[in-house]
Amino acid sequence: MATIQFDLVSPERKLASLDASEIQIPGSDGDFTAMAEHAPIITTLRPGLLSVKVGNDVMEYIVTGGFVEISATNASVLAEQALPRNEVDTAVIEGLIENATAVLKDVAAEGKDDADKRLADTKALLDLI
């Protein structure tokens, strides 16, 4: 099976550099799957679960936003925050919700809808644990 080079980086660390068969991505305009020979795209991420299939294994990461650039042979994710799913518990998600709530209080009126959506997406992370 053809693979795509996958790299996941957050400001704190490089979390993954793998040859993946598929990557499920929480895009800001909807979830999508990237595989080898994917059409080139650059898009933003929303808070959600990013899943990477490598052979028979699936690795999962919680991301809070960022960017993804995909080409036919590479997928690079630059996440605002990213953690392996097994390192995330309710307390971590509650901290992310606190941060998103604080941002919502300080955002100007024209950015309120985006901030509301980000908060709702962050709250939905509780369903993943």
N, C-alpha and C positions, 0 to 999 in steps of 0.2 A: 504494500500500500504506500502511496506517495505521502510524504510528510512535508511539513512547513516548519521552519525554524521559528520558535516562540521564545521571546524574551519578555520578562516582567520585571520592571524596576520601579521602586518607590524612592522618595528622597532619602530614606534611611538605609536601604540596602537593595541588592539585586536578589530577587526571590526565585527566579527561574531562568534557565536557558536550556531549552529542550527541543528535540525533534518530535513534533506532535502530529497526530493524524487529524485532529479537529480541535477547535477552540470555540467554546460557547461564550459570547461576549455580551455584557449588559450595556448596550449602546444607549445613548440618550434618546434616540428616536425609536428604540425597540431592540429587543434581543436579536442576535444573529449568530450564525456559525461560520467560522472561517476554516478553510481547508486549503491544501496545496492547489495552486493555480487560481486562487481567488482573484477577482478583479481588484485592482488597486483602489484603496479607500483610506481616507483619514477622517476620523470622527471622534466625538467626545464620549466619555463613559458616564453612566449614572451609578449611584450606589447600588451594588448588587453582587451576585455570585458569578465569578469567572471560572469556568471549568475547562480543563485541558486534558485531552485523552492522549496518552502515550502508551502504545501497545494495548494491553488489557487493563492498564491502570488509569484512573481518573484522579487528577489533582485539582483541588478546589481552593479558591482564594476569594476573600471578601475584599472588594475595592470600594472606595468612596467617591471616585470620580477620576478624571484624568483624560488621557488621549490614547488612541490606538491608531497605528499606521500599519496597513496590510498591503503586501504586494504578492505576487505569485509564489514567492519562495520564503517570505518573512512576515512575521507578525510581531510588532513591538508595542508593548503597553507601557506607558509612562503614567503610573498611578499617583494620585495625590496621597493616598494611603492605601496600603495593601497588606493583608495578613493571611497566612495559610488558615483555612477554615478551622483546622483542629486547634488553633491558638486563640480562637474567638469564643467568648462566652457572653452571657447576658450583661455582665458589667462592662465589657468592652463596647458592646452595642449601645448601651445606655450612655456611655461617654461620647460616642459618635452623635447620638441624638441630642445630647446637651450642646455639643459644638454647633450642630446644624440649627438648633433653636436660637443660640446666641447670634449666629449670622443673620437669621431671619429678623431679629429685633433691630439690627443695625442697617439693614438693606434699604435702599431708596425705593420709592413707590414703583418705579418702572422695572425693578428687579424682583418684586414681591412674588410674582407667579412662579418664577424659576426657583426661588428660595423655598416657597411652599412645596413645590414638587420634590425638591431635594430632601426636605425634611420628611415628606411622606415616604419617599424611596428608602431613606435611612431607617425609618421606623419599621418598614417592611423587612429589614434584615433580621429582626427578632424572630420572624417565621422560619428562618433558616437554621436556627440553633435549637 
